[in-house]
């Protein structure tokens, strides 16, 4: 087992297939200009040499126009209606959809009709049925579709998966993950925000942040759960429609089990751990973008903690998407991958409502 070689890769972009100076950059229409777009996505697109945020799409023409003046590479702002009408269609190659979950499908449909590739924020939609329809319209139009799971290009997580695949932990036996934050205190104090609206969000803590340990567990193990269960709770009036906290159990093939926890009303924390017959691999902190990643490994009497240089997770994600669109390798995670998470989360809610394990096919 070449542990040193794996760890020496560090933050190398092992996914890279096309040099950025050999292809044209991907020009994005960025749909939805909320705090995440302004604070995370647009700075990453400005920093990229593979992508450009040329068109900004918003329900507020004033906000969009102001951001055009503040964003390198942006050349035009349009409204949502103008986007659907095909205004500025020649000014972008792909769309980045960062609207409330229940609106992803309608923008993907328009992008597919225009022949534009789609990078869609997670979860893919508010339900598995709508996620399947989104996947279908992109496939029928022959455009690329990627779901924006940042952990798939996070170096520490990729090195953890390499170690697991190389047999460092032996046979995987269990995976544990968590992601928690104080949504109303640290992110958005508005009790009427869309994340707390079941019709727009589809779910609460599970859909918004529980999806991180769920999807990363799938990525690390290279396997999908075959049964799930869960419990949900809400203590704050703002969470009357969606779950504030969720705990869920996972059963994978070959007897591997999982335990995950997510909360919108607990101290900020995140981690993911895989334990096997011979060793243990853990990434902590795991999911929040502003924190430096650390990989903790142990096997026998040996233990090590490897610190990783911070990377801009959004930049890695955008550049990976551009590499796959301009290159020949298939995109992963694609729409079908995103639909699996939707089906799993719906089954977790069913398990919470019925107090039983739910088989997932």
C-alpha positions as CSV (number, residue, x, y, z in Angstrom):
1,X,0.0,0.0,0.0
2,X,1.6,3.3,-1.1
3,X,0.3,5.6,1.6
4,X,3.1,8.1,1.1
5,X,2.3,8.4,-2.6
6,X,-1.4,9.0,-1.9
7,X,-0.7,11.6,0.7
8,X,2.0,13.3,-1.3
9,X,-0.7,14.0,-4.0
10,X,-2.2,16.5,-1.4
11,X,-4.1,19.1,-3.3
12,X,-3.1,17.9,-6.8
13,X,-5.9,18.1,-9.3
14,X,-5.9,14.4,-10.1
15,X,-9.1,14.9,-12.1
16,X,-7.6,17.3,-14.6
17,X,-7.6,16.1,-18.2
18,X,-7.4,19.3,-20.3
19,X,-5.0,22.2,-19.8
20,X,-6.9,25.4,-19.4
21,X,-4.8,27.3,-22.0
22,X,-5.8,24.7,-24.6
23,X,-9.5,25.3,-24.5
24,X,-11.9,28.2,-24.4
25,X,-13.3,29.1,-20.9
26,X,-16.9,28.1,-20.1
27,X,-19.1,31.2,-20.0
28,X,-21.7,31.0,-17.3
29,X,-25.1,32.5,-16.8
30,X,-25.4,32.5,-13.0
31,X,-29.1,32.1,-12.0
32,X,-29.9,33.4,-8.5
33,X,-27.8,36.1,-6.8
34,X,-28.3,35.4,-3.1
35,X,-25.7,35.5,-0.4
36,X,-24.1,32.2,-1.4
37,X,-23.7,33.3,-5.0
38,X,-22.3,36.7,-4.1
39,X,-20.0,35.4,-1.3
40,X,-18.9,32.1,-2.7
41,X,-19.7,31.4,-6.3
42,X,-18.9,34.7,-8.1
43,X,-15.5,35.2,-6.4
44,X,-14.6,31.6,-7.5
45,X,-15.7,32.3,-11.0
46,X,-13.7,35.5,-11.1
47,X,-10.6,33.6,-9.9
48,X,-10.9,30.8,-12.5
49,X,-9.0,30.6,-15.7
50,X,-11.4,28.0,-17.0
51,X,-14.7,29.8,-16.4
52,X,-16.3,33.3,-16.7
53,X,-19.5,34.6,-15.0
54,X,-20.7,36.5,-18.1
55,X,-24.4,36.8,-17.5
56,X,-26.1,37.4,-14.1
57,X,-29.7,36.5,-13.7
58,X,-32.0,37.8,-10.9
59,X,-35.5,38.8,-10.0
60,X,-34.0,42.2,-9.0
61,X,-32.7,44.1,-12.1
62,X,-31.1,46.7,-9.8
63,X,-29.1,44.1,-7.8
64,X,-28.0,42.2,-10.9
65,X,-26.9,45.4,-12.7
66,X,-24.9,46.5,-9.6
67,X,-23.2,43.1,-9.4
68,X,-22.3,43.3,-13.1
69,X,-20.2,46.4,-12.3
70,X,-18.6,44.6,-9.3
71,X,-17.9,41.3,-11.0
72,X,-14.9,40.6,-13.2
73,X,-16.0,39.0,-16.5
74,X,-19.7,39.9,-16.1
75,X,-21.0,41.6,-19.2
76,X,-24.8,41.6,-18.8
77,X,-27.6,41.3,-16.3
78,X,-31.1,39.9,-17.2
79,X,-34.2,39.0,-15.3
80,X,-35.6,35.5,-14.8
81,X,-38.3,36.2,-17.4
82,X,-35.7,37.5,-19.9
83,X,-33.6,34.3,-19.4
84,X,-36.6,32.1,-20.2
85,X,-37.2,34.3,-23.3
86,X,-33.7,33.7,-24.6
87,X,-32.3,37.1,-24.0
88,X,-28.4,37.1,-24.1
89,X,-28.5,33.4,-25.1
90,X,-25.4,33.8,-27.2
91,X,-23.4,35.2,-24.2
92,X,-23.1,32.0,-22.2
93,X,-22.3,28.3,-22.7
94,X,-23.6,26.9,-19.4
95,X,-25.9,27.8,-16.5
96,X,-25.2,27.6,-12.8
97,X,-28.5,27.2,-11.0
98,X,-28.5,28.4,-7.4
99,X,-32.2,29.2,-6.9
100,X,-34.4,27.6,-4.2
101,X,-34.6,23.8,-4.8
102,X,-38.2,23.8,-6.2
103,X,-37.1,26.2,-9.0
104,X,-34.2,24.1,-10.4
105,X,-36.3,22.2,-12.9
106,X,-37.7,25.2,-14.7
107,X,-34.3,26.8,-15.3
108,X,-32.8,23.5,-16.3
109,X,-35.6,23.0,-18.8
110,X,-34.9,26.4,-20.4
111,X,-31.2,25.8,-20.5
112,X,-31.7,22.4,-22.1
113,X,-33.9,24.0,-24.7
114,X,-31.2,26.5,-25.4
115,X,-28.6,23.7,-25.7
116,X,-26.7,25.0,-22.6
117,X,-24.9,22.7,-20.1
118,X,-26.2,22.7,-16.6
119,X,-24.4,22.9,-13.2
120,X,-27.1,22.6,-10.6
121,X,-26.8,23.2,-6.9
122,X,-27.7,20.3,-4.6
123,X,-30.1,18.9,-3.9
124,X,-31.1,18.4,-7.5
125,X,-34.7,19.4,-6.8
126,X,-37.4,19.3,-4.1
127,X,-38.4,15.7,-4.9
128,X,-37.0,12.7,-6.6
129,X,-39.7,12.8,-9.3
130,X,-38.8,16.4,-10.2
131,X,-35.1,15.4,-10.1
132,X,-35.7,12.6,-12.5
133,X,-37.5,15.0,-14.8
134,X,-34.6,17.4,-14.7
135,X,-32.2,14.6,-15.5
136,X,-34.4,13.5,-18.4
137,X,-34.7,16.9,-20.1
138,X,-30.9,17.4,-20.0
139,X,-30.3,13.9,-21.4
140,X,-32.9,14.4,-24.1
141,X,-31.3,17.7,-25.1
142,X,-27.8,16.2,-25.1
143,X,-26.4,18.7,-22.6
144,X,-24.1,17.9,-19.7
145,X,-25.6,17.9,-16.2
146,X,-23.6,18.0,-13.0
147,X,-24.9,18.3,-9.4
148,X,-22.8,20.6,-7.3
149,X,-21.4,18.3,-4.6
150,X,-18.2,20.1,-3.5
151,X,-16.8,17.2,-1.6
152,X,-16.2,15.3,-4.8
153,X,-13.4,17.7,-5.6
154,X,-12.3,18.5,-2.1
155,X,-8.7,17.2,-1.9
156,X,-8.8,15.8,1.7
157,X,-12.0,13.8,0.8
158,X,-10.4,12.5,-2.4
159,X,-7.3,11.4,-0.5
160,X,-9.5,9.7,2.1
161,X,-11.3,7.8,-0.7
162,X,-7.9,6.8,-2.2
163,X,-6.8,5.4,1.2
164,X,-10.1,3.4,1.6
165,X,-9.8,2.1,-2.0
166,X,-6.2,1.1,-1.4
167,X,-7.2,-1.0,1.7
168,X,-5.8,1.2,4.4
169,X,-8.8,0.6,6.7
170,X,-9.2,-3.0,5.6
171,X,-12.8,-3.9,5.0
172,X,-15.0,-0.9,5.7
173,X,-17.5,-1.6,8.5
174,X,-19.1,1.8,9.4
175,X,-19.3,5.4,8.4
176,X,-20.2,8.3,10.7
177,X,-20.9,11.8,9.6
178,X,-22.3,15.1,10.9
179,X,-22.9,18.7,9.8
180,X,-24.4,21.3,12.1
181,X,-24.8,25.1,12.2
182,X,-27.0,27.8,13.8
183,X,-28.9,28.8,10.7
184,X,-30.8,31.7,12.2
185,X,-27.9,33.0,14.2
186,X,-25.0,32.7,11.7
187,X,-26.5,32.3,8.2
188,X,-29.8,34.1,7.8
189,X,-32.0,35.5,10.6
190,X,-35.1,35.8,8.4
191,X,-37.7,33.2,9.7
192,X,-39.4,33.6,6.3
193,X,-36.4,32.5,4.2
194,X,-37.0,29.9,1.5
195,X,-35.0,27.2,3.4
196,X,-37.8,27.1,5.9
197,X,-40.5,27.0,3.3
198,X,-41.4,23.3,2.6
199,X,-42.9,24.1,-0.8
200,X,-39.6,25.7,-2.0
201,X,-37.1,23.7,-0.1
202,X,-38.6,20.2,0.0
203,X,-37.0,19.5,3.4
204,X,-35.1,21.2,6.2
205,X,-31.8,20.3,7.8
206,X,-31.6,17.0,5.9
207,X,-32.0,18.6,2.5
208,X,-29.8,21.5,3.2
209,X,-26.8,20.1,5.2
210,X,-27.6,16.5,6.0
211,X,-27.0,15.8,2.4
212,X,-23.3,16.5,2.9
213,X,-22.5,13.5,5.2
214,X,-25.0,11.4,3.2
215,X,-23.5,12.0,-0.2
216,X,-19.9,12.0,1.1
217,X,-20.5,8.6,2.7
218,X,-21.7,7.3,-0.7
219,X,-18.6,8.9,-2.3
220,X,-16.1,7.5,0.2
221,X,-17.5,3.9,0.1
222,X,-18.3,3.9,-3.6
223,X,-21.6,2.3,-2.6
224,X,-25.3,3.3,-2.0
225,X,-27.4,2.5,1.0
226,X,-30.0,-0.3,0.6
227,X,-32.1,0.7,3.7
228,X,-32.4,3.8,5.8
229,X,-34.3,5.2,8.8
230,X,-34.4,8.4,10.7
231,X,-35.8,10.7,13.3
232,X,-36.5,14.4,13.0
233,X,-37.2,17.2,15.5
234,X,-38.0,20.9,15.5
235,X,-37.9,23.2,18.6
236,X,-38.0,26.6,17.0
237,X,-41.2,28.2,15.6
238,X,-39.4,29.0,12.4
239,X,-39.0,25.3,11.6
240,X,-42.8,24.6,11.7
241,X,-42.7,23.3,8.1
242,X,-39.3,21.6,7.9
243,X,-37.0,19.6,10.1
244,X,-34.6,21.6,12.3
245,X,-32.6,18.5,13.3
246,X,-32.3,15.0,11.8
247,X,-30.5,11.8,12.8
248,X,-30.5,9.0,10.3
249,X,-29.2,5.4,10.0
250,X,-27.9,3.8,6.8
251,X,-27.4,0.2,5.8
252,X,-25.0,-0.4,2.9
253,X,-24.4,-3.7,1.1
254,X,-22.0,-6.3,2.8
255,X,-23.1,-5.3,6.3
256,X,-21.6,-1.7,6.3
257,X,-23.7,0.6,8.5
258,X,-23.8,4.4,8.9
259,X,-24.9,7.0,11.4
260,X,-25.4,10.7,10.4
261,X,-26.6,13.8,12.1
262,X,-27.5,17.3,10.9
263,X,-28.9,20.3,12.7
264,X,-29.8,23.9,11.9
265,X,-29.7,24.7,15.6
266,X,-26.5,23.3,17.0
267,X,-22.9,24.6,17.2
268,X,-21.1,24.5,13.9
269,X,-19.4,21.2,13.4
270,X,-18.6,18.8,10.6
271,X,-16.8,15.5,10.1
272,X,-16.9,12.2,8.2
273,X,-15.3,9.0,9.4
274,X,-14.9,5.5,7.9
275,X,-13.9,2.7,10.2
276,X,-12.8,-0.7,8.9
277,X,-11.4,-4.0,10.1
278,X,-7.8,-2.7,10.1
279,X,-8.0,1.1,10.4
280,X,-9.8,4.4,10.5
281,X,-9.9,7.4,8.2
282,X,-11.5,10.7,9.2
283,X,-11.8,14.2,7.7
284,X,-12.5,16.9,10.3
285,X,-13.5,19.6,9.8
286,X,-15.1,18.3,6.6
287,X,-17.7,20.4,5.0
288,X,-17.5,24.1,5.8
289,X,-15.6,26.1,3.1
290,X,-13.7,28.5,5.3
291,X,-11.9,25.9,7.4
292,X,-8.7,24.1,6.6
293,X,-9.1,20.4,6.1
294,X,-7.3,17.7,8.2
295,X,-7.1,14.0,7.5
296,X,-6.7,11.8,10.5
297,X,-5.7,8.2,9.9
298,X,-4.9,5.3,12.2
299,X,-4.0,1.7,11.7
300,X,-2.6,-0.7,14.3
301,X,-0.5,1.4,16.7
302,X,0.2,4.1,14.0
303,X,-1.6,7.4,14.0
304,X,-1.2,10.5,11.9
305,X,-2.8,13.8,11.3
306,X,-2.2,15.4,7.9
307,X,-3.0,19.1,7.4
308,X,-4.1,20.2,3.9
309,X,-3.7,23.6,2.4
310,X,-7.0,25.4,2.0
311,X,-8.5,25.3,-1.4
312,X,-11.5,27.3,-2.7
313,X,-14.0,24.5,-2.9
314,X,-16.2,26.4,-5.4
315,X,-13.2,27.1,-7.6
316,X,-12.3,23.4,-7.7
317,X,-16.0,22.5,-8.5
318,X,-16.3,25.0,-11.3
319,X,-13.0,24.1,-12.8
320,X,-13.8,20.4,-12.7
321,X,-17.1,21.1,-14.5
322,X,-15.3,23.1,-17.2
323,X,-12.6,20.3,-17.6
324,X,-15.3,17.7,-18.2
325,X,-17.4,19.8,-20.6
326,X,-14.3,20.7,-22.6
327,X,-12.7,17.3,-22.3
328,X,-13.7,13.7,-23.1
329,X,-14.3,12.2,-19.6
330,X,-17.8,11.8,-18.2
331,X,-19.1,14.0,-15.5
332,X,-19.6,12.6,-12.0
333,X,-21.7,13.4,-10.0
334,X,-24.4,13.5,-12.7
335,X,-28.2,13.8,-12.5
336,X,-28.8,10.2,-11.8
337,X,-26.4,10.4,-8.8
338,X,-28.3,13.4,-7.5
339,X,-31.6,11.5,-7.8
340,X,-30.3,8.7,-5.6
341,X,-29.8,11.2,-2.8
342,X,-33.4,12.5,-3.2
343,X,-34.8,9.0,-3.0
344,X,-32.7,8.2,0.1
345,X,-33.8,11.4,1.8
346,X,-37.4,10.8,1.1
347,X,-37.0,7.3,2.5
348,X,-35.3,8.8,5.6
349,X,-38.4,11.0,6.2
350,X,-40.6,7.9,5.7
351,X,-38.6,6.0,8.2
352,X,-38.9,8.9,10.7
353,X,-42.7,9.1,10.2
354,X,-43.2,5.3,10.5
355,X,-40.4,4.5,13.0
356,X,-39.0,1.7,10.8
357,X,-36.3,0.9,8.4
358,X,-37.2,1.6,4.7
359,X,-35.7,-0.4,1.9
360,X,-34.4,1.6,-1.0
361,X,-34.2,0.0,-4.4
